[in-house]
């Protein structure tokens, strides 16, 4: 059994007007969650798959700590008459749950035996979980929920660190964030590299951490709710979302329609589940082609909502200015 530790980033979004502060606070949550992922865990096809949960304190305790911090911050904001809407709370915990499903549920050991399970896992950690957490805008309750000692002695120095700020600004650049997001899909689908990553600890870590980080930076770029300091216009966001669906379509179609086995690392539990190698490969391609690509359409809907909200705000200010005249 090979165990690998990876750190993933809960890059949060809130109504913070200082761009650099948001970036540096994101760096604080980088490394908050060491997640244990186990390569090629032996699975008994005769027992219930629900018995194959990957439970370790290394993931359970950080998740519990973060949930407590969030709820503590949420309670504080309610006391100060600045409550967090229930919808945002539900989105936050839906994102957290997506990470748990991807990295601690039976999906994790199954992803070492089935390509299509692995693609579901990647969809969750690269798109679904980061998108949900970004949209939930959890930065404010997370900050307020932290103990004072951590806020003053850990968070503040990180906020003032010029190196972390420079790294964040680079990775958060619209071009870099978009290219890296697409690259994490294409590069890790290279057959030789993909197969090796299933078995190799270092590559497995690199695969997951690059997908998670690129997902947070990309969806923060797309779902940035700020109006005056947003890095790109809403129209450009829609163009980028359209562009990222093209690689999904191409690589998904290639994998789905191929008549030869592309990936050699998966044993499909030797057919005990009635799924053969080629069917597994076709299902994996369909996941990339369809559901993974559909996340971009969800992002499109969010952009339209933000755009409409801004237009309503602009119209309200215009009517107010005309009334004053």
N, C-alpha and C positions, 0 to 999 in steps of 0.2 A: 504494500500500500504506500503510495507516494502522497505526501501532504504538502500543500503549497499555501503560503500566506500571501494575500494581496491586500492592498489598502485601496479603498474607494472613497470618493469624495462626494459628500452631500453639499454640492455648491448650491446655496440657497439664494432666493430672490426676495426682496422686500421693498417697501417704498423708501429706499435710501437714496438720497439725491447726490451723494458724493461717489463718483464712479470708482475711484481708487479704494475707498473704504470697502465697498462691496467686494472688490476683487481680493483684497487682503483678508477679509473675513472668510472668503471662500477658502483661502489657503489654510485657515485654522482647522476647518473641518476635513481637509485632506489628511488622510492617515488616521482618521478617527475610528474607522472600522477595519480591524484585521479580520478577514474572512477566510475560513478554512475550506479549501476545495480538495476533494480527494480524487485522484486519477485511477480509473478502472477499479472501482470497488466491486468485489464479487457480489453478484445478485443471484439469489435463489429464485428461479422462475416459478417454483411451486409455492412460495409464500407470498402473502399480500405485499404489493409494492408500497403500501402505506407504512410498512415497517422499516423502510429504508430512508428515513429522515436522517440528514447529516447534522447531528446536534453536537456543538462544542461550546464551552464557555466563551471562547474567543470571539464568537459572533453573537451569542445570546446576550452577554453582558453589555457590550457596546450598544447594541440595539435597544436594550432596556434602558440604559443610561440616557441615550438620545431621546427616547420617548418620554422619559421622566422630565428631562430638561425642557422639551417642547411644551409638555402639559403644564409645567411650572411657570414657564414664560407666558403661556396662554392665560393662566389664572391671574398672573400679575397684571397683564394688560387689561383684563376684565375689571380688576380692582381699580385701575386708573381710568376706567370708562373709555378704553380703547380696545374693545373686544375683537378677537379674531373670528371672522365668519365661520360657521360650522362647515361650509363647503370647502374652505381652504384647509381646515383640519382633516376632513375626510380625504382630500386629495393627497395631503402629506402622508398620512398613514397608508393610503393605497400605494404610494410610491415605495414606502418602507416595506410593505408586504410584498411588493413585486421583487425587491431584492432578496427577501427571505425565500420566496418561492424559487427564484433562480439559483440561489447559492446554498440553500440549506434544506430544501424539500427533496423528495425523491427525484425531482427533475435533475438535480446535480449528479448523482451517480448514474442515472440513466443517460445523461448527456455524454458519458464516456463510452457508451455502447451503441448509441443511435445518433446518426447525423441530424435527423429532424428534431430530436430533443435538444441537441446542442444548439441548433439554430433558434429554437424557442428561447433557450437560456440567453443567447446573445441578443435577441430582440428585446428581452426584458431589461438587461443591464445596460444596453446601448441606447435604447429609445424610450421604452415604456416608463421605467422607474425614474430616469432623469427628467423626462417631460412632466410627469405627475408632480414630482417634488419642486421643480422650477415653477410650475403654474401655481402651486400652493403658497408661494411667497413666504417661506418659513424663517427668514433671517431674523426678523424682529423678535418673535417668541423664543428662538434658540438663543439669541444673545441675552435677552432678559432672564431666561431661565438658568443661565450658567451661574455657578457660585461666584461670589465677588472676587475670591482669590484667583480663580482661573481667568475671569474677565480682565483683571488689572495686571496680572503677572505673566499671562500667556497671550491673551488676545491682543492687548494693546501693543506689546512689542512686535507681534506679527503684523499688525496694521501699519506700523511705522517702518517695517523692513523694506528697504528699497529694492533688494534683490527679488523678494517675493512679488512686489508690485510690478517690477519689470517683466517677470515671468508671466504673471497673470495678463498683463496688457498684451504681451506677445501672443499667448495662446488664445486670448479673447479677441484678437483682431479678426474681423469678418472673413477675410480671405483664408487666414490660417485655420480658423475654427471650422470652416466649411470643408476645406481640403482634407484636414486631418480626419474629420467625421467620415468622409467618403473613403479615405485611405484605409481606415480601420476595418471597413467592410471588405474592400478589394484585396488588401495585402494578406489578411488572415484567411482568405479563401484560396490562396495559392496551395494546390494539393500537397506538395512536399512539406511546406511550412506548417500547414494545418495539421497534417498527420503527426509531424514531430511535436507540435504543441500539445497534442493530446497526451503524450507520454512524458515530455520534458518539463520539469518543474519551472525552470526559468522562463521558457517560452509561454507556458500556460499562464504564469503570472503576468507576463507582458501582454498577452492577448486580452485578458480580462481588464487589466488596469487601463490600457489604452482605450478600450471600448467605453469604459465607464467615464473616464475623464473627457474623452472627445464628446460623449453624449451630453455631459453637463455643460460644457462650453458651447456646444452647438445650440442646444435648446434654450440656453440663456440668451444667446444672440437672437434667436427667432422670437422668443416669448418675452423679451424685455418690455415691461409695461411703461417704462418712462417715456415721456413725450419730448421734453426739451433736450435731454442728453443721450437719447438712443443713438446707437452707432450706425444704424442703417434705417432707411425708410421702410414703411410697411410694404410698399410695392416691391422693393428689392428682396424683402423676406420671402414674398410669394415666389419670386423667380428662383431664389436659392432652394426653396422647398421643392419646386418642380425639378430643379437640376439634380437633387439628391435621389429622386425616384428613378432616374435613368440607370445608374449603376445597379440598383436593386433589380430592375427589370432585366437587364442584360445578364448579370451573373446568375440570377434566379432561373432565367430561361435556359442558359447553358447547362446548368446542373440538372434541371428537370428533364430536358429533352435529350440529354446524352444517353447513348446506348452502351456506354462502357463505364465501368466502375472508376470513379474519379478519386475517391478517398479510401485508403486502405486501413485506416486506424480503427474502424468500427466493426464489431463482430455481431451486432444485432442479437446478442445473446444466443448465437448459433441457431437462430430461427425458432427458438422456443416460444416466442410470442406470435408466431405466424407472420412475421415481417421479414422479408428477404432483403438482401443487400440493395438491389436495384430499386425496390419500392421505398426503402429507407432513404435512398439518395433522391428519388423523385419528390418525396414528401419534404425533404430538407430544402430542395430548390423551390418548392411551392411556398414554403414559409418565408423565404427571402423575397420571392417574387410578389406574393400577395400581402399577407398580414404585416410583414415588416415594412413594405412600401406604403401600406395604408396608414401607418402612423404619421406619415407626412401630410396626409389629408386631414387628420386630426389637428396637426399643427396649423394647416391652412385655415381651418375653422377658427382656431384661437386667434390667429393674426387678424382675420376679418372682424372678430369681436372687439379686439383692441383698437382696430382702425375705426370701427363704428363709434366706439366710446370716445375716441379722440375727436371725431367729427362733431359729435353731440356737444362735447365740451367746448370746442371752438365756436359752434353756433350760439351756445349760451353766453359766452364772453362777448360775441359780436352783438347780440341783442342787448346785453347789458350796456355796452359802450354806446349803442345807438339811443338807448333810453336816456342815458345821461346827457346826450347832446340835445 
